[in-house]
């Protein structure tokens, strides 16, 4: 067994880089920093009150997550979403979240199920009011609640990073403005399956919902487009 006392302490710079990564990732997901925009080291360092070293480390971490691309001699940029991203991501999400829903159907506590029901109700209200921003946030919370309800930590860790990327994709399209009613109907079906504790049906509903969402997002790209910054 490794002696903890012999381990080197976590460098302050590493912890700082992780904080910067979370801040930048949230800014990218919320479109405060747009796809294709350059991440200006000097301006960001001044804004955050940090040196450029942890900032560069944060860029490297975000590049590994798929949010940032670094170009030699040009710096770091927010990665642009391509049709190929959607083609690759959504079938994976469908499979993993389908498994999470199947597990959640029998593992969700009554309290967790009630909380999920309240989120679903708020989503319906946001859809009626055509409040796209509120709906997007609640949609993310809903999927997270289902995944959390599976009570499988490793599965949750894998899906959470995919979820962040998927929410970013939603924010970079007009999907919900065009398809909010469809999305709401499918979320009601998912909830009813979970309420009935029917794992197979819940898995089918959420998988079909994710695949159909991917198709709708794909339809917003130019026909056959699969390029872009990689």
C-alpha positions as CSV (number, residue, x, y, z in Angstrom):
1,X,0.0,0.0,0.0
2,X,1.3,3.5,-0.9
3,X,2.2,5.6,2.1
4,X,0.2,8.9,1.7
5,X,2.9,10.7,3.7
6,X,5.4,10.0,1.0
7,X,3.3,11.5,-1.8
8,X,4.0,14.9,-3.1
9,X,1.3,17.5,-2.4
10,X,-0.8,18.6,-5.3
11,X,0.9,21.6,-7.0
12,X,-1.2,24.8,-6.5
13,X,-0.9,25.4,-10.2
14,X,-2.6,22.1,-11.0
15,X,-5.5,22.9,-8.8
16,X,-5.8,26.4,-10.3
17,X,-5.7,25.0,-13.8
18,X,-8.7,22.7,-12.9
19,X,-10.6,25.7,-11.6
20,X,-9.9,27.6,-14.8
21,X,-10.9,24.6,-16.9
22,X,-14.3,24.5,-15.1
23,X,-14.8,28.2,-15.6
24,X,-13.9,28.1,-19.3
25,X,-16.0,25.0,-20.0
26,X,-19.1,26.6,-18.4
27,X,-18.4,29.8,-20.5
28,X,-18.2,27.6,-23.7
29,X,-21.3,25.6,-22.9
30,X,-23.3,28.7,-22.2
31,X,-22.0,30.3,-25.4
32,X,-20.4,33.2,-23.5
33,X,-17.4,32.2,-25.6
34,X,-18.6,31.1,-29.1
35,X,-17.5,28.2,-31.2
36,X,-14.5,29.2,-33.4
37,X,-13.5,32.1,-31.1
38,X,-9.8,32.4,-30.1
39,X,-9.0,32.1,-26.4
40,X,-6.7,35.1,-26.0
41,X,-4.2,34.1,-23.3
42,X,-3.2,37.6,-22.3
43,X,-6.8,38.9,-22.0
44,X,-8.0,35.8,-20.1
45,X,-5.0,35.8,-17.8
46,X,-5.8,39.5,-16.9
47,X,-9.5,38.8,-16.4
48,X,-8.9,35.8,-14.1
49,X,-5.9,37.3,-12.4
50,X,-3.7,34.3,-13.1
51,X,-0.4,33.6,-14.9
52,X,-0.5,32.1,-18.4
53,X,1.0,28.8,-17.2
54,X,-2.2,27.4,-15.5
55,X,-4.2,28.9,-18.3
56,X,-2.3,26.9,-20.9
57,X,-2.8,23.8,-18.8
58,X,-6.5,24.4,-18.7
59,X,-6.5,24.7,-22.5
60,X,-4.8,21.3,-22.7
61,X,-7.4,19.7,-20.4
62,X,-10.2,21.2,-22.4
63,X,-8.6,20.0,-25.6
64,X,-8.7,16.4,-24.2
65,X,-12.4,16.9,-23.5
66,X,-13.1,18.0,-27.0
67,X,-14.0,21.7,-26.3
68,X,-10.8,23.4,-27.4
69,X,-8.4,22.9,-30.3
70,X,-4.8,24.3,-30.2
71,X,-3.1,25.3,-33.4
72,X,0.7,25.5,-33.6
73,X,1.7,29.2,-33.8
74,X,-1.9,30.4,-33.6
75,X,-3.0,29.6,-30.1
76,X,-6.2,28.0,-28.7
77,X,-9.7,28.2,-30.2
78,X,-13.1,26.9,-29.1
79,X,-13.8,23.9,-31.2
80,X,-16.6,24.2,-33.7
81,X,-19.3,21.7,-33.8
82,X,-19.6,19.5,-36.9
83,X,-22.1,17.1,-38.3
84,X,-19.5,14.3,-37.6
85,X,-19.5,15.2,-33.9
86,X,-23.3,14.6,-33.8
87,X,-23.0,11.3,-35.7
88,X,-20.4,10.0,-33.3
89,X,-21.8,11.3,-30.0
90,X,-25.5,10.6,-30.0
91,X,-25.4,6.9,-30.6
92,X,-23.0,6.6,-27.7
93,X,-25.2,8.7,-25.5
94,X,-28.2,6.7,-26.5
95,X,-26.6,3.4,-25.5
96,X,-25.1,4.7,-22.2
97,X,-28.2,6.7,-21.1
98,X,-30.4,3.8,-22.1
99,X,-28.5,1.6,-19.7
100,X,-28.7,4.3,-17.0
101,X,-32.5,4.6,-17.5
102,X,-32.9,0.8,-17.3
103,X,-31.0,0.8,-14.0
104,X,-32.7,3.9,-12.7
105,X,-36.2,2.4,-13.2
106,X,-35.6,0.0,-10.2
107,X,-33.0,2.1,-8.3
108,X,-34.6,5.5,-8.1
109,X,-35.8,6.2,-4.6
110,X,-39.4,7.5,-4.3
111,X,-37.9,10.9,-3.3
112,X,-35.7,11.0,-6.4
113,X,-38.7,10.0,-8.6
114,X,-40.7,12.8,-7.2
115,X,-37.9,15.3,-7.8
116,X,-37.7,14.1,-11.4
117,X,-41.4,14.5,-11.7
118,X,-41.1,18.2,-10.6
119,X,-38.3,18.8,-13.2
120,X,-40.6,17.3,-15.9
121,X,-43.4,19.6,-14.8
122,X,-41.2,22.7,-14.9
123,X,-40.0,21.6,-18.4
124,X,-43.6,21.5,-19.6
125,X,-44.2,25.0,-18.2
126,X,-41.1,26.3,-20.0
127,X,-42.2,24.6,-23.2
128,X,-45.6,26.3,-23.0
129,X,-44.0,29.7,-22.4
130,X,-41.5,29.0,-25.2
131,X,-38.7,29.7,-22.8
132,X,-35.9,28.0,-24.6
133,X,-33.1,28.9,-22.2
134,X,-35.1,27.6,-19.2
135,X,-36.1,24.5,-21.1
136,X,-32.4,23.8,-22.1
137,X,-31.3,24.0,-18.4
138,X,-34.1,21.8,-17.2
139,X,-33.5,19.3,-20.0
140,X,-29.9,19.0,-18.7
141,X,-31.1,18.6,-15.1
142,X,-33.6,15.9,-16.2
143,X,-31.0,13.8,-17.9
144,X,-28.6,14.2,-15.0
145,X,-31.2,13.1,-12.5
146,X,-32.0,10.0,-14.5
147,X,-28.3,9.1,-14.8
148,X,-27.7,9.8,-11.1
149,X,-30.7,7.6,-10.3
150,X,-28.9,4.6,-11.7
151,X,-26.6,4.8,-8.7
152,X,-23.6,3.6,-10.7
153,X,-20.7,6.0,-10.2
154,X,-18.6,4.9,-13.1
155,X,-21.4,5.1,-15.5
156,X,-22.3,8.5,-14.2
157,X,-18.8,9.8,-14.7
158,X,-18.6,8.6,-18.3
159,X,-22.0,10.1,-19.2
160,X,-21.5,13.4,-17.5
161,X,-18.7,14.5,-19.9
162,X,-20.8,13.4,-22.8
163,X,-23.7,15.3,-21.4
164,X,-21.7,18.5,-21.2
165,X,-20.7,18.2,-24.8
166,X,-24.3,17.4,-25.8
167,X,-25.6,20.5,-24.0
168,X,-23.1,22.6,-25.8
169,X,-24.4,21.2,-29.1
170,X,-27.9,22.1,-28.1
171,X,-26.8,25.7,-27.3
172,X,-25.1,26.0,-30.8
173,X,-28.3,25.1,-32.7
174,X,-31.9,26.2,-32.8
175,X,-33.1,22.7,-32.0
176,X,-35.5,23.5,-29.2
177,X,-37.0,26.5,-31.0
178,X,-38.1,24.1,-33.7
179,X,-38.7,20.9,-31.7
180,X,-39.5,21.8,-28.1
181,X,-42.9,20.2,-28.2
182,X,-41.5,16.9,-29.6
183,X,-38.8,16.9,-26.9
184,X,-41.3,17.5,-24.2
185,X,-43.6,14.7,-25.3
186,X,-40.7,12.2,-25.3
187,X,-39.6,13.4,-21.8
188,X,-43.1,12.6,-20.5
189,X,-42.9,9.1,-22.0
190,X,-39.5,8.6,-20.3
191,X,-40.9,9.7,-16.9
192,X,-44.0,7.5,-17.2
193,X,-41.8,4.5,-17.9
194,X,-39.6,5.3,-14.9
195,X,-42.7,5.9,-12.7
196,X,-44.0,2.4,-13.8
197,X,-40.5,1.0,-12.9
198,X,-40.3,-0.5,-16.4
199,X,-36.6,-0.5,-17.1
200,X,-36.8,-1.9,-20.6
201,X,-39.3,0.7,-21.7
202,X,-37.4,3.5,-20.0
203,X,-34.3,2.5,-21.8
204,X,-36.1,2.3,-25.2
205,X,-37.8,5.7,-24.6
206,X,-34.6,7.6,-23.7
207,X,-32.5,5.9,-26.4
208,X,-35.1,6.8,-29.1
209,X,-35.3,10.4,-27.7
210,X,-31.6,10.9,-27.9
211,X,-31.2,9.4,-31.4
212,X,-34.1,11.4,-32.7
213,X,-32.6,14.6,-31.1
214,X,-29.4,13.8,-32.9
215,X,-31.1,13.5,-36.2
216,X,-32.9,16.8,-35.7
217,X,-29.6,18.5,-34.9
218,X,-27.9,16.8,-37.9
219,X,-30.6,18.3,-40.1
220,X,-29.5,21.8,-39.2
221,X,-26.1,21.3,-40.8
222,X,-25.5,21.8,-44.5
223,X,-26.2,18.6,-46.4
224,X,-23.3,16.2,-46.1
225,X,-21.3,18.5,-43.9
226,X,-18.8,16.6,-41.7
227,X,-15.8,18.8,-41.7
228,X,-14.8,21.8,-39.6
229,X,-12.1,22.3,-37.1
230,X,-10.9,19.0,-35.5
